[in-house]
Amino acid sequence: MAKGFTCTSDSPVVETKAGKLRGFELDDTYHFYGIPYGKAKRWEQPEPADCWEGVKDALAFGYICPPFNPDSPNGDILIPHRWWPKSEDCLNLNIWTPSIDRDAKKPVMVWLHGGLFADGSSVEMVAYDGENLAHDGDLVFVSLNHRMGPYGFLNVSRFGEKYKNSQNCGLADMVLALQWIHDNIEAFGGDPGNVTIFGQSGGGQKVSSLMQIKAAEGLFHKAIIQSGSGGRPTTIRFADSSDCTEAMLKELGSDSIDALLALSTDELMALARKVAPRHAFSFGPLENEWFDHIIFDGSTENAKKIPLLIGTNIAEMNSMMFNIKNRESMTKEEKEAVVLEKFGEELGTKLLKQFYEAYPDHDAVDALTLDDGCRTTTQWLCDQRAADGSAPTYNYMFSYNFPIDGGRATWHCAEIPFVFRHIDKVPVCNEPEIGERLQEQFSRAWISFVHTGDPNTDLLPEWRPYTKGDEFCMIIDRKCEGKVDFDRELLKTHAEGKINFMRPNMRM
């Protein structure tokens, strides 16, 4: 069905503090793309974008930061991607909104993309489109790009005061974007006093990081973390990237930052890829007086005030590492034999017993691919918040088996099309009846949380906060139900005997 479309010289036009912007209206939703929120010199802190005269078009997505891992279509049947022009000049954001009335006061969702701190973009996945959440959720949706990898997280602080916070440039970009949203979102019908930040994987770590940054206090009021808590005990704590800087300078035969500044964008990335000791994991935020990543040791007082919705998927990366095709033709005994072969008879038997108790509607193959990484760090963070008087924390587990290869346990990123109300863009999400139901259950819970700080809707059972003694988790599956502390011992057993299968090249 054709949609109504409006884009004239004077409509829709909004006025921001930097100048006027023209977007377009499509089927009762306003779109504004590629809005500059800041500018920055290499490894310096970002500044607000320059003002402009007249009306600036906001009709195309802006440049994205070059990713550390080269573009690859690998895995697109499960996680469809799109590719976009790249530049260090990437401080821009996109807005979808049902209203441009300054008095509309719609709640605001701000999406922080995944990819650790080195990959991804606001438009990387086709399901990142914010139109359906904005329209159906009656809210303002914002996604943003920021500096990543060696552009956003390289420590060159020894070269002077202006580079003091160089390894946190990417986070500083996000803070500036949140400040821009605070100062301008009313022009797009949004409420600067009701902002929720949310992200998946590396985007979840960005959310947990922003919860600990003093400069971001008051710029958002609720948080959602999907498959990326950034907490203990197993999440990688990023190291000082000075060693990478020194290795790059050695390759150039120089001890001057001028040698690094003289490199083109592509040359800098090529050099970083050559010397980075831990590849994409070499780049991430550094704890200092600006960024105290105290979430490893306890929440800041500000973080305690923020309601949190947090959860994971049953298999995460393990779904990609080990997958048995045509499992529907295997007997129960054959499936269990695979687990026993990998974990050993004694530990495998214990694992299967605990797994069947936790997930009675799943079979043995899912015990093999069970995630004990994201789930364990998420559990730790929930426990911490339950003990320190934090605002409500709501926990979930997505444990659905998708209709591919005879049934594949939920992988890293698999919840995104359901949350964004875009299963139409990801064919594997479209199991008859089940796909649409899961989309409604997921997205309506997220929308409710954004509006009220509580994910409860009439589409799911009662969803209680996670508290000490009532460690409640909402299981989202073919059958949705709440369980209390149902998998703690299972995770310990799985971690004890886990086999490290060969990992595919997949972005987190």
Secondary structure, DSSP 8 states (H G I E B T S, - for coil): ----EE-BTTBTEEE-SS-EEE-EEETTEEEEEEEE-EE--TTS--EE----SSEEE-BS---B---SS----TTTTTS-B----B-S---EEEEEES---TT--EEEEEEE--STTTS--TTSBGGG--HHHHHHHTSEEEEE----HHHHS---GGG-GGGTTGGGHHHHHHHHHHHHHHHHGGGGTEEEEEEEEEEETHHHHHHHHHTT-GGGTTS-SEEEEES----TTTS-----THHHHHHHHHHHT---HHHHHTS-HHHHHHHHHHH-TTGGGG-----SSS---GGGT---HHHHTS-EEEEEESSBTHHHH---TTGGGS-HHHHHHHHHHHH-HHHHHHHHHHHHHH-TTS-HHHHHT---SHHHHHHHHHHHHHHTT-S-EEEEEE--EESSTT-EE-BTTTTHHHHTT-GGG-GGG--TTHHHHHHHHHHHHHHHHHHHS----TTSS-----BTTB-EEEEESSS-EEEES-SHHHHHHHHHH-------S---
